[in-house]
Amino acid sequence: MTSSAHSTLLSRLQSNSATIGIVGMGYVGLPLAIAFGEAGCRILGFDLDQAKTDDLNGGRSYIKHVAGDRVAALQSAGLLEATSDMTRLGEPDALLICVPTPLTRHLEPDLSYVVSTTEMIARCLRRGQIVILESTTYPGTTTEVMTPALEATGLKAGLDFFIAYSPEREDPGNPDFSTARIPKVVGADDPASREIATTLYELALPHTVPVSSSATAEAVKITENIFRAVNIALVNELKVVFEAMDVDIWEVIDAAKTKPFGFMPFYPGPGLGGHCIPIDPFYLTWKAREYNQHTRFIELAGEINSAMPDRVIAVMAEALDRRFSRGLNGARILVLGVAYKKNIEDIRESPSLRLMELIEARGGKADFYDPHVAQIDNTREHPTLNFREGVAWDLEAIATYDAVLISTDHDGVDYPALARTARLVIDTRNACVRAGADMERVVRA
């Protein structure tokens, strides 16, 4: 049995006359808005950062891999509006929540952004709206945290309003898989909400994958990220083992990936970065304790990956000692790349920030060069680095540093020139080998 609210909303979606609200116009929300807008949907973006809403209303993008002309085209066509006025949350027919879900200092879920957003929506909730959480979280968040808060308004989920979970699958800077090309998992706890959510996403995305519940959809996302975290930890551990045997892990992986089945390449690095892989597995670890379950693989992977920055610093300190008979204390180090992955400007959870802190904790001075990042913005976790500005690419200046630490292997960097010029290069990404650089002054870590 369906309600009139269900029929009305479904009709508006099918006729593409619904307004879609996106709460949180960051690395997930803005690409999602672009995908829906370019499918002809009217978008109302919500963000408490007035600078972002001003940019969007002026037709400008603040994310490098989202072209400004795409924002401008939607804005001029009247399909994209942005606001910081949360009293307007009652206007859209659909509300997609794309807010951060970080960890506390004790590695426990911080759902404060989800909770506060849900509370703001509850103050404006009306019959005939659907609310969908996209932020990564533990199984049960939608039903245990959001639904009760929204039903406290007196409206009934699945009857008066609708609620679902659909995990974001953004890969910033990936030229092959933009938001509009990635299948969308959709989970809800009642058939009406699932049908409406699926119909909504089918307006703009190529393929939807409905699952039986919101908890299942939440588990899908966390499983995807755990898979990557565990496999990255495996190759990080293999790197250390093979290094002791004088075996090149990069050569091993390149050869192994020629097998057309049964192997998927993952690569070692200086630590994990980004908004998902370093954080999301611990959401499940925390939730599992409620059921007296233990996530040993996840916790071991976290230990291995978290230890990589310390190992990189140890390799660099040893290299300085062997080559120049000096330690890190008083050394000037240039960190190449502070974005968490190459060719983007996103520094969230970047291991480069931890590496810079470790260098300076041992008495060194850490500068950085990143072609995509001019300044380290305000961060909660790395206050000593906040607002630090990068240096220019200048080979003469690079030659004055005691070492250059390649933490992010951005394309467009002249690695052969770097290897010829720098006194010492610590390469955590195998960038110099791939670029055919002279390895005399290069140490891989």
C-alpha positions as CSV (number, residue, x, y, z in Angstrom):
1,M,0.0,0.0,0.0
2,T,1.4,3.4,-1.0
3,S,0.5,6.8,0.4
4,S,-0.4,9.9,-1.4
5,A,2.9,11.4,-0.4
6,H,4.6,8.5,-2.2
7,S,2.6,8.9,-5.4
8,T,3.1,12.6,-5.5
9,L,6.8,12.5,-5.0
10,L,7.3,9.6,-7.4
11,S,5.3,11.5,-10.1
12,R,7.5,14.6,-9.6
13,L,10.7,12.6,-10.0
14,Q,9.4,10.7,-13.0
15,S,8.5,14.0,-14.7
16,N,11.9,15.5,-13.6
17,S,10.1,18.4,-12.0
18,A,11.4,17.8,-8.5
19,T,14.0,20.0,-6.8
20,I,17.0,18.2,-5.4
21,G,18.7,19.6,-2.3
22,I,22.3,18.6,-1.6
23,V,23.6,19.3,1.9
24,G,27.4,19.7,1.9
25,M,28.8,21.1,-1.3
26,G,32.3,19.6,-1.0
27,Y,34.2,16.9,-2.8
28,V,31.1,14.7,-2.9
29,G,28.3,17.2,-3.0
30,L,29.5,19.4,-5.8
31,P,30.2,16.6,-8.3
32,L,26.8,15.1,-7.4
33,A,25.1,18.4,-8.0
34,I,26.8,18.7,-11.4
35,A,25.6,15.2,-12.4
36,F,22.0,15.9,-11.5
37,G,22.1,19.4,-12.9
38,E,23.5,18.2,-16.3
39,A,20.6,15.7,-16.4
40,G,18.2,18.6,-16.3
41,C,17.4,18.5,-12.6
42,R,17.0,21.7,-10.5
43,I,19.6,21.7,-7.7
44,L,19.5,23.7,-4.4
45,G,22.9,23.3,-2.7
46,F,23.3,23.9,1.0
47,D,26.6,24.7,2.7
48,L,27.4,26.7,5.9
49,D,30.6,28.0,4.1
50,Q,29.4,31.3,2.6
51,A,32.4,31.5,0.4
52,K,31.3,28.2,-1.3
53,T,27.8,29.4,-1.9
54,D,29.0,32.7,-3.2
55,D,31.3,30.9,-5.7
56,L,28.5,28.6,-6.9
57,N,26.0,31.4,-7.3
58,G,28.7,33.3,-9.2
59,G,29.2,30.3,-11.5
60,R,32.6,29.4,-10.1
61,S,34.1,26.1,-9.0
62,Y,36.4,25.8,-6.0
63,I,37.4,22.2,-6.8
64,K,40.1,21.8,-9.4
65,H,38.8,18.7,-11.1
66,V,35.3,20.2,-11.4
67,A,35.5,22.6,-14.3
68,G,34.2,26.1,-13.6
69,D,32.4,26.3,-16.9
70,R,30.2,23.4,-15.9
71,V,29.1,25.2,-12.8
72,A,28.6,28.4,-14.8
73,A,26.5,26.7,-17.4
74,L,24.1,25.2,-14.7
75,Q,23.9,28.5,-12.8
76,S,23.1,30.5,-15.9
77,A,20.5,27.9,-16.9
78,G,18.8,28.4,-13.6
79,L,19.4,24.8,-12.6
80,L,21.9,25.4,-9.7
81,E,21.4,27.7,-6.7
82,A,23.4,27.6,-3.5
83,T,22.5,28.9,0.0
84,S,23.7,28.8,3.6
85,D,20.2,29.4,4.8
86,M,19.2,26.1,6.4
87,T,15.6,27.3,7.0
88,R,15.1,26.5,3.3
89,L,15.6,22.8,3.8
90,G,11.9,22.3,3.4
91,E,11.9,23.5,-0.2
92,P,13.5,20.5,-2.0
93,D,11.7,17.3,-2.7
94,A,14.8,15.3,-2.1
95,L,17.6,16.0,0.4
96,L,21.0,14.3,-0.1
97,I,23.3,14.5,2.8
98,C,27.0,14.7,1.9
99,V,28.7,15.8,5.1
100,P,32.0,14.6,6.8
101,T,32.1,11.6,9.0
102,P,35.5,11.8,10.7
103,L,37.0,9.9,13.7
104,T,37.5,11.2,17.2
105,R,41.0,11.2,18.7
106,H,40.1,7.8,20.2
107,L,39.3,6.3,16.7
108,E,35.5,6.4,17.4
109,P,32.9,7.6,14.9
110,D,32.2,11.3,14.9
111,L,28.7,11.7,13.7
112,S,28.3,15.2,14.8
113,Y,27.8,16.5,11.3
114,V,25.2,13.9,10.4
115,V,23.4,14.5,13.7
116,S,23.4,18.3,13.3
117,T,22.3,18.1,9.7
118,T,19.5,15.7,10.6
119,E,18.3,18.0,13.3
120,M,18.3,21.0,10.9
121,I,16.2,18.9,8.4
122,A,13.8,17.8,11.1
123,R,13.0,21.5,11.8
124,C,11.9,21.9,8.2
125,L,10.7,18.4,7.3
126,R,7.4,18.2,5.4
127,R,5.3,15.4,3.9
128,G,6.5,14.2,0.5
129,Q,10.2,14.6,1.0
130,I,12.9,12.0,0.8
131,V,16.1,12.2,2.9
132,I,19.2,10.2,1.8
133,L,22.5,9.9,3.6
134,E,25.5,9.5,1.4
135,S,28.3,10.0,4.0
136,T,30.2,6.8,4.9
137,T,29.2,5.4,8.2
138,Y,28.6,2.1,10.1
139,P,25.6,-0.2,9.4
140,G,22.6,1.0,11.4
141,T,23.2,4.8,11.3
142,T,20.2,5.6,9.1
143,T,17.8,3.6,11.2
144,E,19.3,4.2,14.6
145,V,20.3,7.8,14.4
146,M,18.4,9.6,11.6
147,T,15.0,7.9,11.4
148,P,14.1,8.5,15.1
149,A,15.2,12.1,14.9
150,L,13.0,12.7,11.8
151,E,10.1,10.8,13.1
152,A,10.1,12.9,16.3
153,T,8.4,15.5,14.1
154,G,5.3,13.3,14.1
155,L,5.8,12.3,10.5
156,K,6.2,8.6,9.7
157,A,9.0,7.2,7.6
158,G,7.9,5.3,4.6
159,L,4.5,6.9,4.7
160,D,4.8,10.7,5.2
161,F,8.4,11.1,4.3
162,F,11.0,8.7,2.9
163,I,14.5,7.8,4.0
164,A,17.4,5.8,2.4
165,Y,21.1,5.4,2.3
166,S,23.2,5.5,-0.9
167,P,27.0,5.6,-0.4
168,E,29.1,8.1,-2.3
169,R,31.7,6.5,-4.5
170,E,33.8,9.6,-5.5
171,D,37.4,9.2,-6.7
172,P,38.6,12.8,-7.0
173,G,40.6,13.4,-10.1
174,N,39.8,10.0,-11.8
175,P,39.4,10.8,-15.5
176,D,37.7,7.5,-16.2
177,F,35.0,7.4,-13.5
178,S,33.1,10.6,-12.8
179,T,30.0,10.6,-10.6
180,A,27.7,10.2,-13.6
181,R,29.5,7.0,-14.7
182,I,29.6,5.1,-11.4
183,P,26.8,2.6,-10.5
184,K,24.8,3.7,-7.4
185,V,24.0,1.4,-4.5
186,V,20.6,2.3,-2.9
187,G,19.3,0.8,0.3
188,A,16.1,1.5,2.3
189,D,14.1,-0.2,5.0
190,D,10.7,0.0,3.2
191,P,9.7,-0.6,-0.4
192,A,8.3,2.9,-0.9
193,S,11.5,4.7,0.2
194,R,13.6,2.3,-2.0
195,E,11.5,2.9,-5.1
196,I,11.7,6.6,-4.7
197,A,15.4,6.7,-4.0
198,T,16.1,4.4,-7.0
199,T,13.9,6.6,-9.2
200,L,15.8,9.7,-8.0
201,Y,19.2,8.4,-8.8
202,E,18.2,7.0,-12.2
203,L,17.5,10.5,-13.3
204,A,21.2,11.2,-13.5
205,L,23.3,8.0,-13.0
206,P,23.7,5.1,-15.4
207,H,22.9,2.2,-13.2
208,T,21.4,1.7,-9.7
209,V,21.9,-1.3,-7.5
210,P,19.0,-1.6,-5.0
211,V,19.7,-3.6,-1.8
212,S,17.4,-4.8,0.9
213,S,18.1,-2.3,3.6
214,S,19.9,0.9,4.5
215,A,22.2,-1.2,6.8
216,T,23.2,-3.3,3.8
217,A,24.0,-0.3,1.7
218,E,26.0,1.2,4.6
219,A,27.9,-2.2,4.8
220,V,28.6,-2.1,1.1
221,K,30.5,1.2,1.3
222,I,32.5,0.2,4.4
223,T,33.3,-3.1,2.8
224,E,34.7,-1.4,-0.3
225,N,37.0,0.7,1.8
226,I,38.1,-2.1,4.1
227,F,39.0,-4.1,1.0
228,R,41.4,-1.4,-0.1
229,A,42.8,-0.7,3.4
230,V,43.6,-4.4,4.0
231,N,45.2,-4.9,0.6
232,I,47.3,-1.7,0.9
233,A,48.5,-2.9,4.3
234,L,49.4,-6.3,2.7
235,V,51.7,-4.7,0.1
236,N,53.1,-2.3,2.6
237,E,54.1,-5.3,4.7
238,L,55.4,-7.2,1.7
239,K,57.5,-4.2,0.7
240,V,59.4,-4.4,4.0
241,V,59.8,-8.2,3.8
242,F,60.9,-8.2,0.2
243,E,63.3,-5.2,0.8
244,A,65.1,-7.4,3.4
245,M,65.5,-10.0,0.7
246,D,66.7,-7.4,-1.9
247,V,63.6,-7.9,-4.0
248,D,61.9,-4.9,-5.6
249,I,58.2,-4.9,-4.6
250,W,57.4,-2.6,-7.5
251,E,58.8,-5.0,-10.0
252,V,57.0,-7.9,-8.3
253,I,53.6,-6.1,-8.5
254,D,54.1,-5.1,-12.2
255,A,54.9,-8.7,-13.1
256,A,52.1,-10.1,-10.9
257,K,49.4,-7.9,-12.5
258,T,50.0,-9.4,-15.9
259,K,48.0,-12.4,-14.6
260,P,44.6,-11.9,-16.2
261,F,42.7,-13.4,-13.2
262,G,43.0,-13.8,-9.4
263,F,45.2,-10.8,-8.8
264,M,44.5,-7.1,-8.4
265,P,47.4,-4.6,-8.0
266,F,47.7,-2.4,-4.9
267,Y,50.7,-0.3,-4.3
268,P,52.8,0.6,-1.2
269,G,53.2,4.1,0.0
270,P,54.0,6.5,2.9
271,G,50.7,5.9,4.6
272,L,47.0,6.2,3.8
273,G,45.2,9.4,2.9
274,G,41.8,10.7,1.8
275,H,38.4,10.9,3.4
276,C,37.6,7.2,3.3
277,I,40.3,4.5,3.6
278,P,42.2,5.7,6.7
279,I,38.9,6.4,8.6
280,D,36.0,4.2,7.5
281,P,37.2,0.8,8.5
282,F,37.3,2.0,12.1
283,Y,33.6,2.7,11.9
284,L,33.0,-1.0,11.6
285,T,35.6,-1.8,14.3
286,W,33.7,0.4,16.7
287,K,30.2,-0.9,15.8
288,A,31.4,-4.5,16.0
289,R,32.1,-4.2,19.7
290,E,28.4,-3.7,20.3
291,Y,27.9,-7.3,19.0
292,N,31.0,-8.6,20.9
293,Q,32.8,-9.1,17.6
294,H,36.4,-8.3,16.9
295,T,37.8,-7.1,13.6
296,R,41.3,-8.4,13.7
297,F,42.2,-8.0,10.0
298,I,41.0,-4.4,10.0
299,E,42.9,-3.5,13.2
300,L,46.1,-5.1,12.0
301,A,45.8,-3.3,8.6
302,G,45.4,-0.1,10.5
303,E,48.5,-0.7,12.5
304,I,50.6,-1.5,9.5
305,N,49.4,1.5,7.4
306,S,49.7,3.9,10.4
307,A,53.3,2.8,10.9
308,M,54.4,3.7,7.4
309,P,55.2,7.4,8.0
310,D,57.5,6.5,10.9
311,R,59.2,3.9,8.7
312,V,59.7,6.5,5.9
313,I,61.3,8.9,8.4
314,A,63.6,6.2,9.7
315,V,64.8,5.4,6.2
316,M,65.4,9.1,5.5
317,A,67.3,9.5,8.8
318,E,69.5,6.5,8.0
319,A,70.2,7.8,4.5
320,L,71.2,11.2,5.9
321,D,73.5,9.5,8.3
322,R,75.1,7.2,5.8
323,R,75.6,9.9,3.0
324,F,76.3,13.0,5.0
325,S,77.0,11.9,8.5
326,R,74.2,13.9,9.9
327,G,70.8,13.4,11.5
328,L,67.4,15.0,11.0
329,N,68.0,17.5,13.8
330,G,68.6,20.8,11.9
331,A,68.1,19.3,8.5
332,R,66.0,21.1,5.8
333,I,63.6,18.7,4.1
334,L,61.4,19.5,1.1
335,V,58.3,17.4,1.0
336,L,57.1,16.9,-2.6
337,G,53.3,16.7,-2.6
338,V,50.9,17.3,0.3
339,A,47.7,16.1,-1.5
340,Y,46.7,12.6,-0.5
341,K,46.9,11.3,-4.1
342,K,48.4,12.6,-7.3
343,N,47.0,15.3,-9.5
344,I,44.4,16.7,-7.1
345,E,44.4,19.4,-4.4
346,D,42.7,17.4,-1.6
347,I,44.9,17.1,1.5
348,R,42.4,15.3,3.8
349,E,44.2,12.8,6.0
350,S,47.2,13.1,3.8
351,P,50.3,11.1,5.1
352,S,52.4,14.1,3.9
353,L,51.1,16.1,6.8
354,R,52.1,13.5,9.3
355,L,55.5,13.2,7.7
356,M,56.1,16.9,8.0
357,E,55.1,16.8,11.7
358,L,57.5,13.9,12.3
359,I,60.4,15.7,10.6
360,E,59.9,18.8,12.7
361,A,59.4,16.7,15.9
362,R,63.0,15.5,15.3
363,G,64.3,19.0,14.9
364,G,64.2,19.3,11.2
365,K,62.5,21.9,9.0
366,A,59.8,20.8,6.6
367,D,58.9,22.9,3.6
368,F,56.6,21.6,0.8
369,Y,56.1,21.9,-2.9
370,D,52.8,20.8,-4.5
371,P,51.7,22.0,-8.0
372,H,48.1,21.7,-6.8
373,V,48.3,23.1,-3.3
374,A,49.5,26.6,-2.6
375,Q,48.7,26.5,1.1
376,I,47.8,24.0,3.8
377,D,44.3,25.0,4.9
378,N,43.1,24.9,8.5
379,T,43.1,21.3,9.8
380,R,41.9,19.9,13.1
381,E,44.6,17.3,13.3
382,H,47.7,19.2,12.2
383,P,47.5,22.7,13.8
384,T,51.2,23.4,13.6
385,L,51.0,23.2,9.8
386,N,47.9,25.3,9.4
387,F,48.2,28.0,6.7
388,R,51.8,27.1,5.8
389,E,52.5,28.1,2.3
390,G,54.3,26.0,-0.3
391,V,57.5,26.9,-2.0
392,A,58.1,27.4,-5.7
393,W,59.6,24.8,-8.0
394,D,63.2,26.1,-8.3
395,L,66.0,23.7,-8.9
396,E,68.6,26.0,-7.5
397,A,66.7,26.3,-4.3
398,I,66.0,22.5,-4.3
399,A,69.7,21.9,-4.3
400,T,70.1,23.6,-1.0
401,Y,67.8,21.1,0.9
402,D,69.4,18.2,2.7
403,A,66.8,15.9,1.2
404,V,63.6,15.9,-0.9
405,L,60.9,13.5,0.2
406,I,58.5,12.4,-2.6
407,S,55.3,11.7,-0.8
408,T,52.8,12.3,-3.6
409,D,53.8,11.4,-7.2
410,H,52.0,14.2,-9.1
411,D,52.3,14.1,-12.9
412,G,54.1,17.0,-14.5
413,V,57.0,17.0,-12.1
414,D,60.4,16.7,-13.7
415,Y,61.7,13.8,-11.7
416,P,64.9,13.2,-13.7
417,A,65.8,16.9,-13.1
418,L,65.0,16.5,-9.4
419,A,67.2,13.4,-9.1
420,R,70.1,15.2,-10.8
421,T,69.8,18.3,-8.7
422,A,68.8,17.3,-5.2
423,R,71.5,16.2,-2.7
424,L,69.2,13.2,-1.7
425,V,65.8,12.0,-2.8
426,I,63.6,9.7,-0.6
427,D,61.1,8.2,-3.0
428,T,58.0,6.6,-1.5
429,R,56.1,6.2,-4.8
430,N,58.7,4.8,-7.2
431,A,58.3,8.0,-9.2
432,C,61.9,8.3,-10.1
433,V,62.2,4.8,-11.5
434,R,59.0,5.2,-13.6
435,A,60.4,8.5,-15.0
436,G,63.7,6.9,-15.9
437,A,65.7,9.1,-13.5
438,D,69.3,8.6,-12.5
439,M,69.0,6.7,-9.2
440,E,72.5,7.5,-7.8
441,R,71.0,10.0,-5.2
442,V,67.7,8.3,-4.8
443,V,66.7,6.0,-1.9
444,R,63.3,4.3,-2.1
445,A,61.3,4.1,1.1
